[in-house]
Amino acid sequence: DAKTTQPTSMDCAEGRAANLPCNHSTISGNEYVYWYRQIHSQGPQYIIHGLKNNETNEMASLIITEDRKSSTLILPHATLRDTAVYYCIVRVAWTAAGNKLTFGGGTRVLVKP
Amino acid sequence: EAQVTQNPRYLITVTGKKLTVTCSQNMNHEYMSWYRQDPGLGLRQIYYSMNVEVTDKGDVPEGYKVSRKEKRNFPLILESPSPNQTSLYFCASSLGTVPYEQYFGPGTRLTVT
């Protein structure tokens, strides 16, 4: 699986957009980019995923560069409840191994009033 | 409401006393798995199941057993718990392999003394 690199931490003002970068320069053609978050020891929560195209859902937007070597998760209007550790991971499709999630360091996001 | 439930949420037990942590999902998901999360070690997969009666080892299966007799349930069994199994445990489920997203339970905090 491709390795990902994320900043260790970032702060964001409440009500502003939070842009979380992720580098995955060794990603291969059948690997998806996933974002999950974990709010202090709660169960990890799925946010969004994508392969090539940009994606948007009710929680966030995912922007993937054309060469797929990096992506950005955008939380459009951050709230205090968005304070969490955000994990960018790359998973290969259609295999049991791809379903095994191994969260690394992630980005610790602190939303401030 | 679509959800993954785990019971109990908290458990303190003694070495050697058999215990079972239940996991149930109401989304008709085929894939289910168990993880443990320890400080500094991230999320590690214990066992997974691709469907009823189909289970396989993850990365850290020693000391654990699982069964998948019904699609909705995937209990984790510790036959003889030891202190090194003190951890935060999560059950997860998904419709299938990637690109399907995984949904996590709220977690079970287990302490073995």
Interface residues (C-beta under 8 A of the other chain):
Chain A: Y32 Y34 S41 Q42 G43 P44 Q45 Y46 H49 L51 R91 V92 A93 W94 T95 A96 G98 N99 K100 L101 T102 F103 G104
Chain B: V4 Y31 S33 Y35 G42 L43 R44 Q45 Y48 M50 D56 G58 D59 L88 F90 A92 S94 T97 V98 P99 E101 Q102 Y103 F104 G105 P106 G107 R109
